[in-house]
Every structure is written in C-alpha cells, then in structure tokens.
Amino acid sequence: MRLHDFPYSPNCKKVRAVAYELDIPLDCVTVNLFDGARAPEFLAKNPNGRVPVLEDGDFVLWESTAIMRYLARGSALLPADPRRAADMDRWIAWQLAHLGPAMSKVARERIVKALRGHGEPDLARIAEGTAEFHAATAVLEASLADDGYLAGPLSLADFALAPHYDLAGACQLDLTPYPRVTSWLTRVCARPSMQRAIHYDTQARP
Ligand SMILES: N[C@@H](CCC(=O)N[C@@H](CS)C(=O)NCC(=O)O)C(=O)O
C-alpha cells in the first residue's frame, strides 16, 4: 500500500502509527505541503489537495479516520463491541470537530506563518484557539481514568488524538494543568509505533 503524506502532519502520523502498530508495510511518498501548488496527479487522487491519501491497488482513500479504520479492520484496535466502538468514534469525531480546529488556529499563527514568511502572528486568533484548546482539554481530562486509554483498551482513538497533543508544546499550549492527559499522552507516545511515526522526519524513510 502507498501513503501520500507529509512528515510533520499529525493526520499522517495517525495513519503511520496505526500501520506501524499493526506491522502493515507502507510505501510513503512525501507531498510537500510548503509548496502551495498540488500536482494534477495528486489532485486526481484527492481533489481536496490534502494528505493523508492511501492507495491500495486501484482503491484510493482520503480522510485519516477512514484510512485508519481501513488499515485496522479485523484488529484489536477496532473494538467489536458496539459501545466500545461508539466510544472510540466519539473521541475521533471530537478531535476532528473541536480539538483539531482549536490547535490549528494556534499552529497556523505560531508555526506555519513563521515557516512560510506570512507575517506576524495574529494574537487575537491565538487567544481564541488557546481558550478553545483548554476548554476541550478540560473535557478530556475529566473523562480519562488515571491509567487508561480513551475508550477502554488501546484503540484507534488513542492513535487519532496523540499526534495532535504531541504538538501542544511546539504550539506553546500548556498541558501541565492536565495530569491525566499528560500521563495518557506519555503512555501512548512511548509505544514504538508512535515513536516511529512522531520521529519519522528524522529517520530514514521505511
Ligand atoms: N480531515 C482531513 C484533514 C486533512 C488535512 O487537513 N491535512 C493537512 C495536513 S495535517 C493538509 O493536507 N493540509 C494541506 C493544506 O491545507 O493545504 C483528514 O483527517 O485526513
């Protein structure tokens, strides 16, 4: 299978971590997101112009959640129990609807603008994203047990959220008020699969 990805993208890290966890070989092809233009061949695969995109033979799939689910079919990362599966889906949807947009506001202002030379950060936008990040993370903190995972046993939900929270430091978003989130993140990021996905940009490509 081939994955069109970008080393620093948390949505790509989700997919790579699941593939590494399940020992699924991936042929990774980097799409340079810093270059605004997208090749027509890439746009033919994903008209949204975004990564990740998976190719499995003639089957082309975009959207990180759909890709994770496709890779994890039949594995323990995708619970068979309907309530556990719904709980997992709830956190994945929450990341896409709430946590992700909040962090993106801050990341765009603090990181992307600097990398692309797009001018000074908009402080009002940072304040807005930071407030949303803390409101969301307080919800997660209250939902987590001291030593558990997001939906009972380790599941796709942990792989969906951890790459985003791993970028909190780079965005200058403070996790110290959230000891359970911090301990969960440390536990998930200690897994060899997550380590490999997170540090992919500094390694020889698989
Ligand atoms: N909902 C999509 C979001 C994909 C997405 O936004 N990917 C980012 C990288 S993390 C991207 O390709 N950005 C390029 C752009 O906005 O031009 C998913 O979960 O796959």
The ligand as an ORCA input file, in Angstrom:
! r2SCAN-3c Opt
* xyz 0 1
  N      -9.947     15.785      7.707
  C      -8.731     15.511      6.992
  C      -7.770     16.673      7.206
  C      -6.534     16.504      6.339
  C      -5.652     17.731      6.463
  O      -6.098     18.859      6.715
  N      -4.359     17.518      6.225
  C      -3.429     18.624      6.281
  C      -2.133     18.151      6.908
  S      -2.353     17.716      8.620
  C      -3.155     19.104      4.872
  O      -3.038     18.322      3.961
  N      -3.043     20.413      4.689
  C      -2.720     20.973      3.412
  C      -3.464     22.214      3.099
  O      -4.272     22.657      3.936
  O      -3.225     22.743      2.015
  C      -8.129     14.180      7.497
  O      -8.423     13.833      8.658
  O      -7.423     13.500      6.740
*
